[in-house]
């Protein structure tokens, strides 16, 4: 049994944070703009043109839509608003590539994005190049007189694109998975084997802790305001649940036992015909799993991934445990190095490894796979959404969703914090999502 220390002071990231001067922040963001935009396109290089256009379910967006929407963001919220000389490449793109920003104008139907054969992939890349060129001109001409709000919008836009990098990768995996040929995203991917690690537990003592972001760097509005939370004494698992452990749950008939499931979870099983996790495939020679390298024999020691909240909740109920609250998870992660298995490694398959246990006692706390909590996605005390269209970014989704923490193999390494709150509805399981139980 391992113990964690009790932290009664406000939490900070491992790195000391300082607020850069406006000209320094401009230079930092200009460099990041180039890097992030290139990184998005690099993720698309293994794809064939036909892969860019498929929408395999309503929650998935075609790759070319991600490329265009992230471009639309900078065009709409930076260039069109702050560059008086800017002329759009195609005014119709404002309608096609808006997502859910009602105040920014009308939007094309989300479930029908896969029907947009035009503009073509080459035209979308031309759109990106057009906006990138004008963004570069805008940033090169900027000086200390640039309004701080422009820098804030630019920073939000870059973090927004990094979120779409993650969505792009999870969407591509789903698109490829519905093909009976099970094509690989990148056939040259080498999937490392996970280490077999015994299950152990770390103590979290009772007390009042600080939750939410209180640093000077970037955070989303849903990460604050920082506030106090009382924790009861509990224990958190030092690693995620493995495929072997979840397989025992499946083989025990869990997907046929309504007693284990929330009402809506059982209704989903009956409606969708779920019998096992999303990318698992039973064969005459054992279980296989669809991965970035195609269909592969299941690594029993790897984290069980692509699980819905309903599946996570049913598993811990079956095991006699529970899911942690987001505040228990955040307190366990507070002050720890953010080392983990991220998209920078370009190996889009979670693994359990001792190298992802910085300063112990937890393994894979950051990166690898998002971890479900039992917390509903709700506003913190004192939360107020920002004014204008960008205020629609997080607050409008605070209903019927659960919070996940920690990042995944599809998350860029500079896009995660202990306070980062991801959120999805209970049925969602195409994301890299896993279970770290509490008790």
N, C-alpha and C positions, 0 to 999 in steps of 0.2 A: 504494500500500500504506500503510495507516495503522497506527499503533502505539498500544497502550494502556499505561498505567503499571502497574507492579507494586506491589501493596499488601501490605505485610508486617505491617500492624497489624490488629486486630480491626475488622470492618466495622460501621458504624452507618448508620442512615437519614439522609437529607439533613437533616431537621429535628432539632435538639437535643432529646433526650428527657429528661423529668423525670417522676418518679413523683408523681402528685397525692395530696394528703391524702384520706382516706376520704370526707369530706363533699364535697370537690371532685369526686372520681370519681363519687360518687352523682349529683351534679347533671349531670355530663357524660353519664352513661349514661341518666339519665331523659330528657334532651333527645334523645339518640340513639334511644332506644326509640320515641318519638313519630315521629321523622323516618323511621326505617327501616320501621316498620309502615305509614306512609302511602305510602312509596315502593313497597312491594310492591303495594299496591292500585292505585297509579297505573299500574304496568306492565300491569295487567289492564284498564284502561279501554277500550282499543280493541277488546277482545274482545266477541263475542256470547255469550249464555248457553250456546249449544250448544258453543262452543269450550272451555268450562271442563271438560267431562266426558269428553273423548276420551283414550284411552290407545292411541297409534298403534304402539307396540312395547313390549316388556317393560322396556326401560331408561327409557322415558318415563313420567312420572306426570301424571295430569290436573291442570289448573291448580287446581281447587278442592281437590285433595288437598294441593298445596303450601301453599295458604292455611290449611288446617286443621292440617297437620302442624307448621308453624312456630308456630302458636298452641298446639298440644299441648305443644310443648317448654317454653314459659313456664309453662303450667298444671302440667306434671308436675314440672319441676325447680326452679321458683321458688315458685309459689303453693301447690301441694299439700304442699310440704316445709317452707316457712317461714311461711306465713300460716295460723294455726290456725283462723281464722274462714272459710276458703275452702270453698265448696261447688261441685262441678262442675256445669256446665250440663246435661250429659248424660254419665253414667258410661260409656256405650258408646263414646264417642269415644276413650277411652284405648286401646281395642282397634283401632278403625278407623284411627287416625292415628299410631300408633307405626310407626317405620320398621324399624330393625334393632337397637334397644336391648333385648337379650334380658333384661337385669336389670330393665328397666322393665315387663315383663309380656308377655303374648301379643300377637301381631300378625296383622293380616289379610294374606292372600297378596299379595305385591307384584305379580305378573303379572296380578292380577285387580282392581286398583284401578279400572280403567275400567268395571267392572261395577256399581259403587256408584252407582246413580241417586239414592239417598237416603243421607244428607241432601242436600237440594237446595242450589244455589248460594246462595240467599237465607239458608238456615239456616247455612251455613258462614260467611257474613259476619256473621250474628247471633252466632255462636260467637266470632268474632274480636272483635267489639264487647264482648261480655260479658267476655272475658279481659282486653282492653285496659282496660276500666273498673276492674276489680279490680286489675290491675297498677298503674294510676295511683294508686289508693287506697293500695296497699301502698308504693309509692315515696314518696308524699306523707307518709305516716306514719313513714317510716324516718328515722333520725338517725345520729349518730356511733357509736351502739352496735350498728349493724347489722354482723353478722359479715362479715369480708372475703371469706369463701367465697361469700356471697350475691352480692356484686358480681362476683366472678369468674365465677359461673354466669350471671349476667345478661349479662356481656360476651361469653361464649361463645355465648349464645343469640342475641345481636344479630349476631355474625359468622356464626353458623349460618343466620340468616334471609337475610343477604346472599348466602351461598352458594346458597340456594334461589331468590333472585331471579335468579341466573344460570341455574340449572337450569330455572326457570320459562320464561325466554326461549328457551333452546335447545329445550325440550320443545314450546313453542308453535310454534316454527318447523317442527319435524318434523310436528306435528299438521296444520298448514296445508299442508305440502308434499305430503301423501298425497292431498289433494283435487285431482282433475283440473282444477278451475277455477283452481288456484293463487291462492287469495285472499291479499291483502296483510294483514299484521299491522296496518299503518297506511298506508292509501293516500296519505296526505299526506306520507309520508316522501320527502325529496329525497336521493338517493344521490350524494354528491360523488365526482367522478372522482379516481382516484389519479394521483400524479405519476410519470412515467417516470424511474426512477433506475437508473443503471448499477450493476452488481454490483461491489463492492469488498470488501476483506478487512481486518480489523484484527488486529494481532499480539497474542497473549497469551504473554508470556515464561514460561519454566519457573520453578518455585520452590514453596515451601511457602506456602499461603494458608489463611486462616481461612474455614470454611464453617459455615453455621447461624446462627440468630438469637442475638445476645448483647446486645440492647437491653433497656430497661425497660418498653416498651410491650407491647401485646398480640401474641402469636404463638401458633400451634398447637403442640401438644407434638411433632409430627413435624418441626418446624423446628429442633429441638435434640436433644441438647446441641451447642453450638458446639464445633468440633474442627478439627484441621489436616488438610489434604489436599495432596498433591504433584501439581502440574500439569506435564505435559510441554509444551514449546513447541508452539503451534498458532496457527491463525487462525480467526476467527469472521466470518461474513458480516455486512455492515453493514445488511442489510435482509432481510426474508423472501423466499422464493421467490414469484414472481408467477404469475398464471394463465397468462400466455404461456409461461413456462418449464415449467410443469407440463403444459400442452397439448402441447408438443413431446414430452414423455415419453409421453403418451397416444397421440399420433399415430405414435410410433415402435413401437407394438405392445406396450408394456410390460405391459398387462393380459392379453396372450397369451403372455408369456415367463416360464416358471416359474423360469428361472435367476436372475432378479432378486429373487425373493421368498423370505422365510423360509418354512419348511415350513408352519407354521400359517397364514401369510398367504396362501399359494397355495391351501391347503385352503379358506380363507374365500372367496376369489375364486370357486372352483369351486362351493362350496355356495350362495353368495349371488348369483352371477352378476354380480359387479361388472365394469364396463367403463370407468368413469370416476368422478370424485369424486361424492359423495352428491347434491349439489344442481345438478349440471350436466345440461344437456339439449341434445343435438344436434338441430338443425333444418335445413331446406333452406336457410336463410338464415344459417347459422352457429351458434355455440354461445350458449346462453342459460344463466342461472343463477337459481335461486329465491332471492329475497331478502325482507327485511322489507317491501319495497314490491311484492312479487309477482314474477312472472317477468320478467326484464330481460335485455337483451343483455349479454354478459359484458364486464366491464372487464378488459382483458388486463393492465393495469398494477397491478391490485389484488392483495393477497396471496391465494395459493391456500389455501383454507380448507375446513374440515370434512373433513380428511384423517385417516385412522387412522394409528396407529403403523406398521402394516404398509406403508401407502402412503408414508409419510415415509421409512421405511427403504429401500424399493425405489427411490424417486426418487434419494436420495443415492448409492445403490449404482450406479445407472445413470449418474449425473453424474460419478462418480469422486471423490465427497466422502464425508462421514460426518455423523452427527448429533453434536452436542456432548454431553459429559457434563453433568449438572446442575451440577457444580462449576465447569466452564469457563463455563457460562452465568452462574452466580451471580457469579463473579469479574468477568466483563465488566460486569455490571449494578451491582456494588457501588459505593455512593457516588454514583450518578447520580440525577438528579431523576426522580420517578415520573410525569412528564407523559406522557400518552398518550390514546388514543381509548377512552373508557370509557362505561358505561351512562348516566352523567350527561347525555351529549349526546343520548340517545334516538335515535341513528342506529345501528341494529343491523346494520351492514354494514361489515366491515373495509376500511380504505384505507391506502395508503402515502402519507405526506406529510412534507415537511421540517419541519413544525411539531411533529412527534413525534420530533424528534432533538435533545433538550436536551443541550447541551454536547458533542455528537458523541462518537464517530464513528457511533454506531448509530442507525438509524431504526426506529421502532415497537417498541422493545425492551419497553416496557410498554403494555398495552392492545392493541387491535386484535384479536389472536388469540393464544391460548396456543401456546407453541412446544414441540414434542416434544424431549426429550433421549433419549440412549441409556441413561440410568440406570434400573435397576429400582427400584421403590419399596420401599425397605428401611429398617430402623431405623438411625439414626446410632449410633456407639459410645456406650454408656452410656444409651441410650434406655430409659425405663420408662413404660408407659402409666399414666395416672392411675387411682386406685382408683374402684370404683363404676361405674355405668352410663355416665357420661360418659367413662370410660376406653375405651369401645368406639368412640369417635368416629373415630380414625385408625388405631390400631395393628392392629386386626383385619383391615385390608385390605392388609396388607403382603405380598402374594403375587400373582404373575401380573399386575402392573401396571407401567406406565412413568410416569416423572415428566414433567410439563409445567411450564413457567415463564412468568411475565410478565403474566398476565391477558388479558382480551379486551374486546370491545365490550359484553359482557353483565356485566362486572365493575364494581361501584361503585368510584369512584376512591379512596375511603378504605379499601378492602379489599384492598390489594395491598402486597407488600414484595418486595425482591430475594430474600429467603429463602423465600418462599411456595412450597410444594410441592403442586401439583395432581397428580392421578394417575387414570389410566384404563387399562383393559385394551387390548391391542393392536388389537382389532377396532373399538373405539369411534370413531365419526366424526361423530356428530350435534352434538358440541361445536364451538365456534369454535376450531379447532386448525390450526396451520400449521407451516412448516418454515423454520428458520434454520440453514443448513448450517455445518459446520466442516471444516477440513482440516489 
